[in-house]
Structures are given as structure tokens and as C-alpha cells.
Amino acid sequence: MVYAAIRVRGTVNIKPDIKKTLQLLRLNKVNHCVLLEENPVVKGMLQVAKDYITWGEIDKEMLTKLIRARGKLEGDINLTEDHIKSATSFANIEKLTQAIFENKFQYKEVVNVKPVFRLNPPKKGYEGIKRSFVKKGSLGYRGNNINPLLERMI
């Protein structure tokens, strides 16, 4: 299972341990997104930072769309099928996505790729950046509902 985590809130008046956790997750700016594999360590980090981020299980189609639209290489160059073919053993982005889903490969292992996706703010805005998702806000765990949010941000 692959999680997509998105930073929702900024850094003003943030506690040092939460700030460090966000740095370790590579979520340094608002509207940045990272792909994380499911394990107890990552789940613990997500719980520590739950008041500043939202996360959920991304599906294959959305992951393919995210990599195509927002995947970048060092030097702010778009990630292309040609680079995937030359830098990895995968023929195209769909095969790469399949391998990521089966935990055979991690996105950050692609040569020269930036592991962070820089997204636009969501169309129609966030639901509220001070409340959790279960209380009609934007923060915390949202399960499969991360996909519509990513759709609005790509």
C-alpha cells in the first residue's frame, strides 16, 4: 500500500518535534506531496504531524496521473517516458506505477528524480485547515478520499 501525504499548513508557531518530523518526511512547504510506503515507522511519523498534513491511500490511476503531470528531475526538468526507460528497468510510467504498488520499487529510487511533487492549491480550496477530515476539515487521515483532493491539485 502506498500513501500520498500532502502538507496543508505552514510553519508559524510549529513545535520543534513536529517540524523535524515534517523535514524527515520531506514536506517542507505547503502543497508539497510525497509518496510513502506503509510501515509502522511511517504511520507513527504521520500521526505526529497529523495537525499539519493530510494523507491517504493513492490509487494506481491517480499515481500515474501524478507522476505524468508533476514528476520532476533535478534541474526542474519534466519526468518523461524516455528518462524512465533509460534510468530504470521499466518500459513506461504505467509499469513503474505497478512496481511501486507491489512494493518492488520506490519512486525516489529513479535516477535524478525529485521525490517531492509540487502541487497547486486545490480548486475550490481546502475544506478548512484547522479541523480534521472527520470533522469536515482537511487535516489527518482521509483514506481513499485523497484521490479527489489530488485531482483538484494537479
URJO-V954365 format. One record per backbone hydrogen bond with DSSP energy under -1.0 kcal/mol. NH is the residue of the N-H (numbers start at 1). CO is the residue of the C=O. E is the energy in kcal/mol with one decimal. If there is no record, write none. Layout:
# URJO-V954365
nh | co | e
NH | CO | E
NH | CO | E
This chain:
# URJO-V954365
nh | co | e
3 | 36 | -3.5
4 | 56 | -2.5
5 | 34 | -2.5
6 | 54 | -3.1
7 | 32 | -2.3
8 | 52 | -2.7
9 | 52 | -1.7
14 | 11 | -1.2
19 | 15 | -2.4
20 | 16 | -2.3
21 | 17 | -1.9
22 | 18 | -2.4
23 | 19 | -1.9
24 | 20 | -2.3
25 | 21 | -1.8
26 | 23 | -1.2
27 | 22 | -2.7
31 | 7 | -2.6
32 | 29 | -1.3
33 | 117 | -2.4
34 | 5 | -2.1
36 | 3 | -2.8
38 | 1 | -1.6
43 | 39 | -2.4
44 | 40 | -2.0
45 | 41 | -2.1
46 | 42 | -2.6
47 | 43 | -1.9
48 | 44 | -1.9
49 | 45 | -1.9
52 | 49 | -2.3
53 | 49 | -1.0
54 | 6 | -2.3
55 | 140 | -1.6
56 | 4 | -1.4
58 | 2 | -1.7
63 | 59 | -2.3
64 | 60 | -2.5
65 | 61 | -2.3
66 | 62 | -2.7
67 | 63 | -2.5
68 | 64 | -2.3
69 | 65 | -2.5
70 | 66 | -2.8
71 | 67 | -1.5
73 | 77 | -3.4
74 | 112 | -2.6
76 | 73 | -1.1
79 | 71 | -2.3
84 | 80 | -1.9
85 | 81 | -2.5
86 | 82 | -2.2
87 | 83 | -3.0
88 | 84 | -1.8
96 | 92 | -1.8
97 | 93 | -2.7
98 | 94 | -2.2
99 | 95 | -2.1
100 | 96 | -2.3
101 | 97 | -2.2
102 | 98 | -1.6
103 | 100 | -1.3
104 | 99 | -2.4
105 | 99 | -1.0
109 | 106 | -1.7
110 | 107 | -1.7
113 | 110 | -1.6
114 | 72 | -2.6
117 | 33 | -3.2
119 | 31 | -2.4
120 | 153 | -2.0
123 | 152 | -1.3
125 | 122 | -2.1
133 | 139 | -2.7
135 | 132 | -1.0
136 | 133 | -1.3
137 | 132 | -2.3
138 | 128 | -1.9
138 | 131 | -1.1
139 | 131 | -2.2
140 | 53 | -2.9
142 | 55 | -2.9
145 | 142 | -1.9
146 | 143 | -1.2
147 | 144 | -1.5
150 | 146 | -2.6
151 | 147 | -2.3
152 | 148 | -1.7
154 | 150 | -1.6
